[in-house]
Amino acid sequence: MDTSTIAGAALLMKAGQTQQLLTTAMVKQAADQQNQMASLLARNVQQAPQPAVSDNAYNFSTYA
């Protein structure tokens, strides 16, 4: 094998590794965004007013 073939193969492998790192970073970012959304929804559920129970009649909440 000549030097240019080896160098080309090394560059191709490095480009593949870079692409894999970028893909991993994008997946991690998407997971972080989903975690933030889940936390926000959980906080909203805790802060939403609960339906009142009166005379054994259940009212329903429009916050669903």
PDBQT receptor file of N, H, CA, C and O in Angstrom, charges set to zero:
ATOM      1  N   MET A   1       0.849  -1.188   0.000  1.00  0.00    +0.000 N 
ATOM      2  CA  MET A   1       0.000   0.000   0.000  1.00  0.00    +0.000 C 
ATOM      3  C   MET A   1       0.884   1.236   0.000  1.00  0.00    +0.000 C 
ATOM      4  O   MET A   1       1.916   1.287   0.668  1.00  0.00    +0.000 OA
ATOM      5  N   ASP A   2       0.459   2.213  -0.753  1.00  0.00    +0.000 N 
ATOM      6  H   ASP A   2      -0.379   2.171  -1.296  1.00  0.00    +0.000 HD
ATOM      7  CA  ASP A   2       1.233   3.443  -0.762  1.00  0.00    +0.000 C 
ATOM      8  C   ASP A   2       0.704   4.407   0.306  1.00  0.00    +0.000 C 
ATOM      9  O   ASP A   2      -0.352   4.182   0.896  1.00  0.00    +0.000 OA
ATOM     10  N   THR A   3       1.445   5.463   0.537  1.00  0.00    +0.000 N 
ATOM     11  H   THR A   3       2.304   5.646   0.058  1.00  0.00    +0.000 HD
ATOM     12  CA  THR A   3       1.139   6.407   1.615  1.00  0.00    +0.000 C 
ATOM     13  C   THR A   3      -0.195   7.104   1.402  1.00  0.00    +0.000 C 
ATOM     14  O   THR A   3      -0.942   7.317   2.356  1.00  0.00    +0.000 OA
ATOM     15  N   SER A   4      -0.499   7.461   0.166  1.00  0.00    +0.000 N 
ATOM     16  H   SER A   4       0.108   7.289  -0.609  1.00  0.00    +0.000 HD
ATOM     17  CA  SER A   4      -1.748   8.180  -0.084  1.00  0.00    +0.000 C 
ATOM     18  C   SER A   4      -2.975   7.293   0.191  1.00  0.00    +0.000 C 
ATOM     19  O   SER A   4      -4.009   7.792   0.636  1.00  0.00    +0.000 OA
ATOM     20  N   THR A   5      -2.866   6.007  -0.066  1.00  0.00    +0.000 N 
ATOM     21  H   THR A   5      -2.027   5.602  -0.427  1.00  0.00    +0.000 HD
ATOM     22  CA  THR A   5      -3.969   5.097   0.218  1.00  0.00    +0.000 C 
ATOM     23  C   THR A   5      -4.206   4.982   1.719  1.00  0.00    +0.000 C 
ATOM     24  O   THR A   5      -5.346   4.996   2.184  1.00  0.00    +0.000 OA
ATOM     25  N   ILE A   6      -3.127   4.869   2.459  1.00  0.00    +0.000 N 
ATOM     26  H   ILE A   6      -2.201   4.857   2.081  1.00  0.00    +0.000 HD
ATOM     27  CA  ILE A   6      -3.223   4.777   3.917  1.00  0.00    +0.000 C 
ATOM     28  C   ILE A   6      -3.775   6.076   4.492  1.00  0.00    +0.000 C 
ATOM     29  O   ILE A   6      -4.631   6.058   5.377  1.00  0.00    +0.000 OA
ATOM     30  N   ALA A   7      -3.278   7.205   3.983  1.00  0.00    +0.000 N 
ATOM     31  H   ALA A   7      -2.583   7.220   3.264  1.00  0.00    +0.000 HD
ATOM     32  CA  ALA A   7      -3.762   8.504   4.468  1.00  0.00    +0.000 C 
ATOM     33  C   ALA A   7      -5.249   8.682   4.138  1.00  0.00    +0.000 C 
ATOM     34  O   ALA A   7      -6.016   9.183   4.960  1.00  0.00    +0.000 OA
ATOM     35  N   GLY A   8      -5.642   8.272   2.946  1.00  0.00    +0.000 N 
ATOM     36  H   GLY A   8      -5.018   7.864   2.279  1.00  0.00    +0.000 HD
ATOM     37  CA  GLY A   8      -7.051   8.376   2.566  1.00  0.00    +0.000 C 
ATOM     38  C   GLY A   8      -7.939   7.520   3.443  1.00  0.00    +0.000 C 
ATOM     39  O   GLY A   8      -9.023   7.946   3.841  1.00  0.00    +0.000 OA
ATOM     40  N   ALA A   9      -7.482   6.308   3.749  1.00  0.00    +0.000 N 
ATOM     41  H   ALA A   9      -6.601   5.961   3.426  1.00  0.00    +0.000 HD
ATOM     42  CA  ALA A   9      -8.256   5.423   4.617  1.00  0.00    +0.000 C 
ATOM     43  C   ALA A   9      -8.365   6.008   6.027  1.00  0.00    +0.000 C 
ATOM     44  O   ALA A   9      -9.415   5.922   6.665  1.00  0.00    +0.000 OA
ATOM     45  N   ALA A  10      -7.269   6.604   6.504  1.00  0.00    +0.000 N 
ATOM     46  H   ALA A  10      -6.417   6.674   5.986  1.00  0.00    +0.000 HD
ATOM     47  CA  ALA A  10      -7.289   7.217   7.837  1.00  0.00    +0.000 C 
ATOM     48  C   ALA A  10      -8.245   8.400   7.877  1.00  0.00    +0.000 C 
ATOM     49  O   ALA A  10      -8.977   8.569   8.852  1.00  0.00    +0.000 OA
ATOM     50  N   LEU A  11      -8.249   9.215   6.836  1.00  0.00    +0.000 N 
ATOM     51  H   LEU A  11      -7.655   9.078   6.044  1.00  0.00    +0.000 HD
ATOM     52  CA  LEU A  11      -9.167  10.354   6.789  1.00  0.00    +0.000 C 
ATOM     53  C   LEU A  11     -10.617   9.901   6.719  1.00  0.00    +0.000 C 
ATOM     54  O   LEU A  11     -11.494  10.507   7.334  1.00  0.00    +0.000 OA
ATOM     55  N   LEU A  12     -10.863   8.843   5.975  1.00  0.00    +0.000 N 
ATOM     56  H   LEU A  12     -10.150   8.351   5.475  1.00  0.00    +0.000 HD
ATOM     57  CA  LEU A  12     -12.208   8.310   5.875  1.00  0.00    +0.000 C 
ATOM     58  C   LEU A  12     -12.691   7.794   7.226  1.00  0.00    +0.000 C 
ATOM     59  O   LEU A  12     -13.842   8.014   7.601  1.00  0.00    +0.000 OA
ATOM     60  N   MET A  13     -11.819   7.111   7.953  1.00  0.00    +0.000 N 
ATOM     61  H   MET A  13     -10.884   6.932   7.649  1.00  0.00    +0.000 HD
ATOM     62  CA  MET A  13     -12.182   6.619   9.287  1.00  0.00    +0.000 C 
ATOM     63  C   MET A  13     -12.430   7.785  10.238  1.00  0.00    +0.000 C 
ATOM     64  O   MET A  13     -13.370   7.752  11.032  1.00  0.00    +0.000 OA
ATOM     65  N   LYS A  14     -11.589   8.815  10.161  1.00  0.00    +0.000 N 
ATOM     66  H   LYS A  14     -10.825   8.842   9.516  1.00  0.00    +0.000 HD
ATOM     67  CA  LYS A  14     -11.760   9.976  11.034  1.00  0.00    +0.000 C 
ATOM     68  C   LYS A  14     -13.071  10.696  10.725  1.00  0.00    +0.000 C 
ATOM     69  O   LYS A  14     -13.753  11.159  11.640  1.00  0.00    +0.000 OA
ATOM     70  N   ALA A  15     -13.428  10.793   9.447  1.00  0.00    +0.000 N 
ATOM     71  H   ALA A  15     -12.874  10.417   8.704  1.00  0.00    +0.000 HD
ATOM     72  CA  ALA A  15     -14.699  11.414   9.069  1.00  0.00    +0.000 C 
ATOM     73  C   ALA A  15     -15.865  10.594   9.616  1.00  0.00    +0.000 C 
ATOM     74  O   ALA A  15     -16.856  11.159  10.079  1.00  0.00    +0.000 OA
ATOM     75  N   GLY A  16     -15.754   9.287   9.566  1.00  0.00    +0.000 N 
ATOM     76  H   GLY A  16     -14.949   8.828   9.190  1.00  0.00    +0.000 HD
ATOM     77  CA  GLY A  16     -16.801   8.424  10.117  1.00  0.00    +0.000 C 
ATOM     78  C   GLY A  16     -16.944   8.604  11.611  1.00  0.00    +0.000 C 
ATOM     79  O   GLY A  16     -18.061   8.636  12.127  1.00  0.00    +0.000 OA
ATOM     80  N   GLN A  17     -15.830   8.723  12.317  1.00  0.00    +0.000 N 
ATOM     81  H   GLN A  17     -14.922   8.697  11.898  1.00  0.00    +0.000 HD
ATOM     82  CA  GLN A  17     -15.876   8.937  13.762  1.00  0.00    +0.000 C 
ATOM     83  C   GLN A  17     -16.495  10.292  14.090  1.00  0.00    +0.000 C 
ATOM     84  O   GLN A  17     -17.266  10.416  15.042  1.00  0.00    +0.000 OA
ATOM     85  N   THR A  18     -16.153  11.305  13.299  1.00  0.00    +0.000 N 
ATOM     86  H   THR A  18     -15.526  11.205  12.526  1.00  0.00    +0.000 HD
ATOM     87  CA  THR A  18     -16.724  12.631  13.519  1.00  0.00    +0.000 C 
ATOM     88  C   THR A  18     -18.232  12.603  13.319  1.00  0.00    +0.000 C 
ATOM     89  O   THR A  18     -18.979  13.199  14.096  1.00  0.00    +0.000 OA
ATOM     90  N   GLN A  19     -18.678  11.913  12.278  1.00  0.00    +0.000 N 
ATOM     91  H   GLN A  19     -18.072  11.429  11.647  1.00  0.00    +0.000 HD
ATOM     92  CA  GLN A  19     -20.123  11.790  12.026  1.00  0.00    +0.000 C 
ATOM     93  C   GLN A  19     -20.807  11.068  13.177  1.00  0.00    +0.000 C 
ATOM     94  O   GLN A  19     -21.905  11.443  13.589  1.00  0.00    +0.000 OA
ATOM     95  N   GLN A  20     -20.164  10.043  13.689  1.00  0.00    +0.000 N 
ATOM     96  H   GLN A  20     -19.272   9.738  13.354  1.00  0.00    +0.000 HD
ATOM     97  CA  GLN A  20     -20.749   9.293  14.804  1.00  0.00    +0.000 C 
ATOM     98  C   GLN A  20     -20.838  10.173  16.057  1.00  0.00    +0.000 C 
ATOM     99  O   GLN A  20     -21.830  10.114  16.783  1.00  0.00    +0.000 OA
ATOM    100  N   LEU A  21     -19.814  10.980  16.311  1.00  0.00    +0.000 N 
ATOM    101  H   LEU A  21     -19.008  11.027  15.721  1.00  0.00    +0.000 HD
ATOM    102  CA  LEU A  21     -19.848  11.886  17.461  1.00  0.00    +0.000 C 
ATOM    103  C   LEU A  21     -20.966  12.919  17.323  1.00  0.00    +0.000 C 
ATOM    104  O   LEU A  21     -21.657  13.227  18.294  1.00  0.00    +0.000 OA
ATOM    105  N   LEU A  22     -21.139  13.448  16.117  1.00  0.00    +0.000 N 
ATOM    106  H   LEU A  22     -20.578  13.197  15.328  1.00  0.00    +0.000 HD
ATOM    107  CA  LEU A  22     -22.206  14.422  15.890  1.00  0.00    +0.000 C 
ATOM    108  C   LEU A  22     -23.579  13.791  16.093  1.00  0.00    +0.000 C 
ATOM    109  O   LEU A  22     -24.473  14.395  16.685  1.00  0.00    +0.000 OA
ATOM    110  N   THR A  23     -23.730  12.576  15.596  1.00  0.00    +0.000 N 
ATOM    111  H   THR A  23     -23.003  12.085  15.115  1.00  0.00    +0.000 HD
ATOM    112  CA  THR A  23     -25.000  11.876  15.768  1.00  0.00    +0.000 C 
ATOM    113  C   THR A  23     -25.282  11.622  17.242  1.00  0.00    +0.000 C 
ATOM    114  O   THR A  23     -26.408  11.810  17.703  1.00  0.00    +0.000 OA
ATOM    115  N   THR A  24     -24.272  11.199  17.976  1.00  0.00    +0.000 N 
ATOM    116  H   THR A  24     -23.357  11.047  17.601  1.00  0.00    +0.000 HD
ATOM    117  CA  THR A  24     -24.425  10.960  19.413  1.00  0.00    +0.000 C 
ATOM    118  C   THR A  24     -24.799  12.243  20.141  1.00  0.00    +0.000 C 
ATOM    119  O   THR A  24     -25.651  12.225  21.030  1.00  0.00    +0.000 OA
ATOM    120  N   ALA A  25     -24.172  13.352  19.774  1.00  0.00    +0.000 N 
ATOM    121  H   ALA A  25     -23.481  13.366  19.052  1.00  0.00    +0.000 HD
ATOM    122  CA  ALA A  25     -24.484  14.633  20.401  1.00  0.00    +0.000 C 
ATOM    123  C   ALA A  25     -25.926  15.052  20.110  1.00  0.00    +0.000 C 
ATOM    124  O   ALA A  25     -26.608  15.587  20.983  1.00  0.00    +0.000 OA
ATOM    125  N   MET A  26     -26.385  14.807  18.885  1.00  0.00    +0.000 N 
ATOM    126  H   MET A  26     -25.830  14.372  18.176  1.00  0.00    +0.000 HD
ATOM    127  CA  MET A  26     -27.759  15.160  18.531  1.00  0.00    +0.000 C 
ATOM    128  C   MET A  26     -28.759  14.311  19.302  1.00  0.00    +0.000 C 
ATOM    129  O   MET A  26     -29.787  14.821  19.747  1.00  0.00    +0.000 OA
ATOM    130  N   VAL A  27     -28.475  13.029  19.467  1.00  0.00    +0.000 N 
ATOM    131  H   VAL A  27     -27.639  12.614  19.106  1.00  0.00    +0.000 HD
ATOM    132  CA  VAL A  27     -29.367  12.146  20.228  1.00  0.00    +0.000 C 
ATOM    133  C   VAL A  27     -29.410  12.580  21.689  1.00  0.00    +0.000 C 
ATOM    134  O   VAL A  27     -30.475  12.593  22.306  1.00  0.00    +0.000 OA
ATOM    135  N   LYS A  28     -28.249  12.936  22.240  1.00  0.00    +0.000 N 
ATOM    136  H   LYS A  28     -27.384  12.925  21.738  1.00  0.00    +0.000 HD
ATOM    137  CA  LYS A  28     -28.198  13.393  23.632  1.00  0.00    +0.000 C 
ATOM    138  C   LYS A  28     -28.981  14.690  23.799  1.00  0.00    +0.000 C 
ATOM    139  O   LYS A  28     -29.694  14.863  24.787  1.00  0.00    +0.000 OA
ATOM    140  N   GLN A  29     -28.850  15.592  22.847  1.00  0.00    +0.000 N 
ATOM    141  H   GLN A  29     -28.270  15.451  22.044  1.00  0.00    +0.000 HD
ATOM    142  CA  GLN A  29     -29.586  16.851  22.927  1.00  0.00    +0.000 C 
ATOM    143  C   GLN A  29     -31.093  16.608  22.869  1.00  0.00    +0.000 C 
ATOM    144  O   GLN A  29     -31.852  17.230  23.613  1.00  0.00    +0.000 OA
ATOM    145  N   ALA A  30     -31.522  15.714  21.998  1.00  0.00    +0.000 N 
ATOM    146  H   ALA A  30     -30.906  15.209  21.394  1.00  0.00    +0.000 HD
ATOM    147  CA  ALA A  30     -32.949  15.388  21.903  1.00  0.00    +0.000 C 
ATOM    148  C   ALA A  30     -33.448  14.764  23.206  1.00  0.00    +0.000 C 
ATOM    149  O   ALA A  30     -34.552  15.070  23.657  1.00  0.00    +0.000 OA
ATOM    150  N   ALA A  31     -32.648  13.900  23.807  1.00  0.00    +0.000 N 
ATOM    151  H   ALA A  31     -31.751  13.652  23.441  1.00  0.00    +0.000 HD
ATOM    152  CA  ALA A  31     -33.037  13.278  25.074  1.00  0.00    +0.000 C 
ATOM    153  C   ALA A  31     -33.130  14.330  26.179  1.00  0.00    +0.000 C 
ATOM    154  O   ALA A  31     -34.044  14.284  27.002  1.00  0.00    +0.000 OA
ATOM    155  N   ASP A  32     -32.194  15.272  26.202  1.00  0.00    +0.000 N 
ATOM    156  H   ASP A  32     -31.451  15.309  25.533  1.00  0.00    +0.000 HD
ATOM    157  CA  ASP A  32     -32.247  16.344  27.196  1.00  0.00    +0.000 C 
ATOM    158  C   ASP A  32     -33.502  17.193  27.023  1.00  0.00    +0.000 C 
ATOM    159  O   ASP A  32     -34.134  17.582  28.005  1.00  0.00    +0.000 OA
ATOM    160  N   GLN A  33     -33.859  17.478  25.778  1.00  0.00    +0.000 N 
ATOM    161  H   GLN A  33     -33.345  17.162  24.981  1.00  0.00    +0.000 HD
ATOM    162  CA  GLN A  33     -35.074  18.259  25.526  1.00  0.00    +0.000 C 
ATOM    163  C   GLN A  33     -36.318  17.506  25.970  1.00  0.00    +0.000 C 
ATOM    164  O   GLN A  33     -37.244  18.104  26.516  1.00  0.00    +0.000 OA
ATOM    165  N   GLN A  34     -36.345  16.207  25.742  1.00  0.00    +0.000 N 
ATOM    166  H   GLN A  34     -35.592  15.721  25.298  1.00  0.00    +0.000 HD
ATOM    167  CA  GLN A  34     -37.489  15.409  26.191  1.00  0.00    +0.000 C 
ATOM    168  C   GLN A  34     -37.574  15.386  27.713  1.00  0.00    +0.000 C 
ATOM    169  O   GLN A  34     -38.668  15.445  28.273  1.00  0.00    +0.000 OA
ATOM    170  N   ASN A  35     -36.431  15.300  28.383  1.00  0.00    +0.000 N 
ATOM    171  H   ASN A  35     -35.542  15.251  27.927  1.00  0.00    +0.000 HD
ATOM    172  CA  ASN A  35     -36.420  15.326  29.849  1.00  0.00    +0.000 C 
ATOM    173  C   ASN A  35     -36.929  16.660  30.367  1.00  0.00    +0.000 C 
ATOM    174  O   ASN A  35     -37.674  16.704  31.346  1.00  0.00    +0.000 OA
ATOM    175  N   GLN A  36     -36.528  17.756  29.713  1.00  0.00    +0.000 N 
ATOM    176  H   GLN A  36     -35.922  17.720  28.918  1.00  0.00    +0.000 HD
ATOM    177  CA  GLN A  36     -37.004  19.074  30.129  1.00  0.00    +0.000 C 
ATOM    178  C   GLN A  36     -38.517  19.183  29.943  1.00  0.00    +0.000 C 
ATOM    179  O   GLN A  36     -39.214  19.724  30.801  1.00  0.00    +0.000 OA
ATOM    180  N   MET A  37     -39.021  18.669  28.824  1.00  0.00    +0.000 N 
ATOM    181  H   MET A  37     -38.455  18.230  28.127  1.00  0.00    +0.000 HD
ATOM    182  CA  MET A  37     -40.464  18.709  28.576  1.00  0.00    +0.000 C 
ATOM    183  C   MET A  37     -41.211  17.865  29.602  1.00  0.00    +0.000 C 
ATOM    184  O   MET A  37     -42.263  18.277  30.092  1.00  0.00    +0.000 OA
ATOM    185  N   ALA A  38     -40.683  16.696  29.930  1.00  0.00    +0.000 N 
ATOM    186  H   ALA A  38     -39.829  16.361  29.532  1.00  0.00    +0.000 HD
ATOM    187  CA  ALA A  38     -41.319  15.844  30.934  1.00  0.00    +0.000 C 
ATOM    188  C   ALA A  38     -41.342  16.533  32.296  1.00  0.00    +0.000 C 
ATOM    189  O   ALA A  38     -42.338  16.450  33.015  1.00  0.00    +0.000 OA
ATOM    190  N   SER A  39     -40.260  17.207  32.650  1.00  0.00    +0.000 N 
ATOM    191  H   SER A  39     -39.451  17.274  32.066  1.00  0.00    +0.000 HD
ATOM    192  CA  SER A  39     -40.210  17.928  33.924  1.00  0.00    +0.000 C 
ATOM    193  C   SER A  39     -41.222  19.066  33.939  1.00  0.00    +0.000 C 
ATOM    194  O   SER A  39     -41.905  19.288  34.939  1.00  0.00    +0.000 OA
ATOM    195  N   LEU A  40     -41.312  19.786  32.822  1.00  0.00    +0.000 N 
ATOM    196  H   LEU A  40     -40.757  19.606  32.010  1.00  0.00    +0.000 HD
ATOM    197  CA  LEU A  40     -42.266  20.886  32.725  1.00  0.00    +0.000 C 
ATOM    198  C   LEU A  40     -43.700  20.377  32.867  1.00  0.00    +0.000 C 
ATOM    199  O   LEU A  40     -44.505  20.973  33.582  1.00  0.00    +0.000 OA
ATOM    200  N   LEU A  41     -44.016  19.280  32.189  1.00  0.00    +0.000 N 
ATOM    201  H   LEU A  41     -43.362  18.795  31.608  1.00  0.00    +0.000 HD
ATOM    202  CA  LEU A  41     -45.358  18.713  32.293  1.00  0.00    +0.000 C 
ATOM    203  C   LEU A  41     -45.648  18.226  33.702  1.00  0.00    +0.000 C 
ATOM    204  O   LEU A  41     -46.758  18.400  34.204  1.00  0.00    +0.000 OA
ATOM    205  N   ALA A  42     -44.665  17.622  34.339  1.00  0.00    +0.000 N 
ATOM    206  H   ALA A  42     -43.763  17.480  33.932  1.00  0.00    +0.000 HD
ATOM    207  CA  ALA A  42     -44.857  17.140  35.715  1.00  0.00    +0.000 C 
ATOM    208  C   ALA A  42     -45.132  18.307  36.662  1.00  0.00    +0.000 C 
ATOM    209  O   ALA A  42     -45.989  18.212  37.540  1.00  0.00    +0.000 OA
ATOM    210  N   ARG A  43     -44.396  19.418  36.478  1.00  0.00    +0.000 N 
ATOM    211  H   ARG A  43     -43.699  19.496  35.765  1.00  0.00    +0.000 HD
ATOM    212  CA  ARG A  43     -44.635  20.597  37.315  1.00  0.00    +0.000 C 
ATOM    213  C   ARG A  43     -46.028  21.183  37.060  1.00  0.00    +0.000 C 
ATOM    214  O   ARG A  43     -46.714  21.602  37.991  1.00  0.00    +0.000 OA
ATOM    215  N   ASN A  44     -46.433  21.206  35.787  1.00  0.00    +0.000 N 
ATOM    216  H   ASN A  44     -45.875  20.865  35.031  1.00  0.00    +0.000 HD
ATOM    217  CA  ASN A  44     -47.761  21.731  35.462  1.00  0.00    +0.000 C 
ATOM    218  C   ASN A  44     -48.864  20.893  36.089  1.00  0.00    +0.000 C 
ATOM    219  O   ASN A  44     -49.863  21.433  36.565  1.00  0.00    +0.000 OA
ATOM    220  N   VAL A  45     -48.687  19.583  36.092  1.00  0.00    +0.000 N 
ATOM    221  H   VAL A  45     -47.875  19.145  35.706  1.00  0.00    +0.000 HD
ATOM    222  CA  VAL A  45     -49.685  18.700  36.704  1.00  0.00    +0.000 C 
ATOM    223  C   VAL A  45     -49.774  18.957  38.200  1.00  0.00    +0.000 C 
ATOM    224  O   VAL A  45     -50.870  18.961  38.761  1.00  0.00    +0.000 OA
ATOM    225  N   GLN A  46     -48.641  19.171  38.850  1.00  0.00    +0.000 N 
ATOM    226  H   GLN A  46     -47.751  19.168  38.394  1.00  0.00    +0.000 HD
ATOM    227  CA  GLN A  46     -48.651  19.414  40.287  1.00  0.00    +0.000 C 
ATOM    228  C   GLN A  46     -49.298  20.755  40.625  1.00  0.00    +0.000 C 
ATOM    229  O   GLN A  46     -49.923  20.898  41.677  1.00  0.00    +0.000 OA
ATOM    230  N   GLN A  47     -49.149  21.738  39.736  1.00  0.00    +0.000 N 
ATOM    231  H   GLN A  47     -48.642  21.622  38.882  1.00  0.00    +0.000 HD
ATOM    232  CA  GLN A  47     -49.676  23.073  40.023  1.00  0.00    +0.000 C 
ATOM    233  C   GLN A  47     -51.121  23.256  39.567  1.00  0.00    +0.000 C 
ATOM    234  O   GLN A  47     -51.777  24.212  39.980  1.00  0.00    +0.000 OA
ATOM    235  N   ALA A  48     -51.619  22.370  38.735  1.00  0.00    +0.000 N 
ATOM    236  H   ALA A  48     -51.086  21.593  38.400  1.00  0.00    +0.000 HD
ATOM    237  CA  ALA A  48     -52.988  22.504  38.219  1.00  0.00    +0.000 C 
ATOM    238  C   ALA A  48     -53.981  22.310  39.345  1.00  0.00    +0.000 C 
ATOM    239  O   ALA A  48     -53.797  21.441  40.197  1.00  0.00    +0.000 OA
ATOM    240  N   PRO A  49     -55.036  23.116  39.355  1.00  0.00    +0.000 N 
ATOM    241  CA  PRO A  49     -56.055  22.936  40.402  1.00  0.00    +0.000 C 
ATOM    242  C   PRO A  49     -56.758  21.593  40.240  1.00  0.00    +0.000 C 
ATOM    243  O   PRO A  49     -57.071  21.162  39.130  1.00  0.00    +0.000 OA
ATOM    244  N   GLN A  50     -56.991  20.958  41.358  1.00  0.00    +0.000 N 
ATOM    245  H   GLN A  50     -56.737  21.308  42.260  1.00  0.00    +0.000 HD
ATOM    246  CA  GLN A  50     -57.653  19.656  41.352  1.00  0.00    +0.000 C 
ATOM    247  C   GLN A  50     -59.157  19.865  41.393  1.00  0.00    +0.000 C 
ATOM    248  O   GLN A  50     -59.631  20.824  42.002  1.00  0.00    +0.000 OA
ATOM    249  N   PRO A  51     -59.908  18.989  40.760  1.00  0.00    +0.000 N 
ATOM    250  CA  PRO A  51     -61.370  19.134  40.790  1.00  0.00    +0.000 C 
ATOM    251  C   PRO A  51     -61.903  18.964  42.214  1.00  0.00    +0.000 C 
ATOM    252  O   PRO A  51     -61.415  18.139  42.986  1.00  0.00    +0.000 OA
ATOM    253  N   ALA A  52     -62.885  19.742  42.528  1.00  0.00    +0.000 N 
ATOM    254  H   ALA A  52     -63.282  20.412  41.901  1.00  0.00    +0.000 HD
ATOM    255  CA  ALA A  52     -63.488  19.685  43.868  1.00  0.00    +0.000 C 
ATOM    256  C   ALA A  52     -64.528  18.573  43.916  1.00  0.00    +0.000 C 
ATOM    257  O   ALA A  52     -65.212  18.297  42.931  1.00  0.00    +0.000 OA
ATOM    258  N   VAL A  53     -64.632  17.944  45.075  1.00  0.00    +0.000 N 
ATOM    259  H   VAL A  53     -64.076  18.168  45.876  1.00  0.00    +0.000 HD
ATOM    260  CA  VAL A  53     -65.637  16.900  45.281  1.00  0.00    +0.000 C 
ATOM    261  C   VAL A  53     -66.666  17.476  46.254  1.00  0.00    +0.000 C 
ATOM    262  O   VAL A  53     -66.338  17.816  47.391  1.00  0.00    +0.000 OA
ATOM    263  N   SER A  54     -67.906  17.580  45.795  1.00  0.00    +0.000 N 
ATOM    264  H   SER A  54     -68.172  17.304  44.871  1.00  0.00    +0.000 HD
ATOM    265  CA  SER A  54     -68.957  18.117  46.673  1.00  0.00    +0.000 C 
ATOM    266  C   SER A  54     -70.231  17.291  46.513  1.00  0.00    +0.000 C 
ATOM    267  O   SER A  54     -70.655  16.991  45.397  1.00  0.00    +0.000 OA
ATOM    268  N   ASP A  55     -70.814  16.939  47.610  1.00  0.00    +0.000 N 
ATOM    269  H   ASP A  55     -70.469  17.182  48.516  1.00  0.00    +0.000 HD
ATOM    270  CA  ASP A  55     -72.076  16.177  47.627  1.00  0.00    +0.000 C 
ATOM    271  C   ASP A  55     -71.998  14.916  46.762  1.00  0.00    +0.000 C 
ATOM    272  O   ASP A  55     -72.944  14.589  46.046  1.00  0.00    +0.000 OA
ATOM    273  N   ASN A  56     -70.900  14.233  46.832  1.00  0.00    +0.000 N 
ATOM    274  H   ASN A  56     -70.132  14.499  47.414  1.00  0.00    +0.000 HD
ATOM    275  CA  ASN A  56     -70.682  13.003  46.074  1.00  0.00    +0.000 C 
ATOM    276  C   ASN A  56     -70.811  13.201  44.561  1.00  0.00    +0.000 C 
ATOM    277  O   ASN A  56     -70.984  12.228  43.826  1.00  0.00    +0.000 OA
ATOM    278  N   ALA A  57     -70.729  14.435  44.095  1.00  0.00    +0.000 N 
ATOM    279  H   ALA A  57     -70.589  15.225  44.692  1.00  0.00    +0.000 HD
ATOM    280  CA  ALA A  57     -70.769  14.710  42.656  1.00  0.00    +0.000 C 
ATOM    281  C   ALA A  57     -69.382  15.182  42.244  1.00  0.00    +0.000 C 
ATOM    282  O   ALA A  57     -68.838  16.116  42.832  1.00  0.00    +0.000 OA
ATOM    283  N   TYR A  58     -68.825  14.549  41.256  1.00  0.00    +0.000 N 
ATOM    284  H   TYR A  58     -69.267  13.789  40.778  1.00  0.00    +0.000 HD
ATOM    285  CA  TYR A  58     -67.482  14.887  40.822  1.00  0.00    +0.000 C 
ATOM    286  C   TYR A  58     -67.539  15.928  39.706  1.00  0.00    +0.000 C 
ATOM    287  O   TYR A  58     -68.250  15.758  38.715  1.00  0.00    +0.000 OA
ATOM    288  N   ASN A  59     -66.788  16.992  39.882  1.00  0.00    +0.000 N 
ATOM    289  H   ASN A  59     -66.211  17.130  40.686  1.00  0.00    +0.000 HD
ATOM    290  CA  ASN A  59     -66.629  17.964  38.824  1.00  0.00    +0.000 C 
ATOM    291  C   ASN A  59     -65.395  17.560  38.015  1.00  0.00    +0.000 C 
ATOM    292  O   ASN A  59     -64.525  16.851  38.522  1.00  0.00    +0.000 OA
ATOM    293  N   PHE A  60     -65.319  17.997  36.795  1.00  0.00    +0.000 N 
ATOM    294  H   PHE A  60     -66.025  18.572  36.383  1.00  0.00    +0.000 HD
ATOM    295  CA  PHE A  60     -64.141  17.638  36.010  1.00  0.00    +0.000 C 
ATOM    296  C   PHE A  60     -63.335  18.901  35.708  1.00  0.00    +0.000 C 
ATOM    297  O   PHE A  60     -63.864  20.012  35.657  1.00  0.00    +0.000 OA
ATOM    298  N   SER A  61     -62.068  18.689  35.516  1.00  0.00    +0.000 N 
ATOM    299  H   SER A  61     -61.638  17.787  35.558  1.00  0.00    +0.000 HD
ATOM    300  CA  SER A  61     -61.152  19.795  35.258  1.00  0.00    +0.000 C 
ATOM    301  C   SER A  61     -60.985  19.980  33.753  1.00  0.00    +0.000 C 
ATOM    302  O   SER A  61     -60.918  19.010  32.998  1.00  0.00    +0.000 OA
ATOM    303  N   THR A  62     -60.921  21.223  33.338  1.00  0.00    +0.000 N 
ATOM    304  H   THR A  62     -60.975  22.011  33.951  1.00  0.00    +0.000 HD
ATOM    305  CA  THR A  62     -60.684  21.512  31.915  1.00  0.00    +0.000 C 
ATOM    306  C   THR A  62     -59.207  21.711  31.643  1.00  0.00    +0.000 C 
ATOM    307  O   THR A  62     -58.846  22.126  30.542  1.00  0.00    +0.000 OA
ATOM    308  N   TYR A  63     -58.345  21.432  32.597  1.00  0.00    +0.000 N 
ATOM    309  H   TYR A  63     -58.638  21.095  33.492  1.00  0.00    +0.000 HD
ATOM    310  CA  TYR A  63     -56.905  21.622  32.439  1.00  0.00    +0.000 C 
ATOM    311  C   TYR A  63     -56.209  20.409  31.844  1.00  0.00    +0.000 C 
ATOM    312  O   TYR A  63     -54.984  20.409  31.715  1.00  0.00    +0.000 OA
ATOM    313  N   ALA A  64     -56.942  19.400  31.487  1.00  0.00    +0.000 N 
ATOM    314  H   ALA A  64     -57.937  19.400  31.591  1.00  0.00    +0.000 HD
ATOM    315  CA  ALA A  64     -56.336  18.163  30.979  1.00  0.00    +0.000 C 
ATOM    316  C   ALA A  64     -55.695  18.371  29.631  1.00  0.00    +0.000 C 
ATOM    317  O   ALA A  64     -55.139  17.433  29.061  1.00  0.00    +0.000 OA
TER     318      ALA A  64
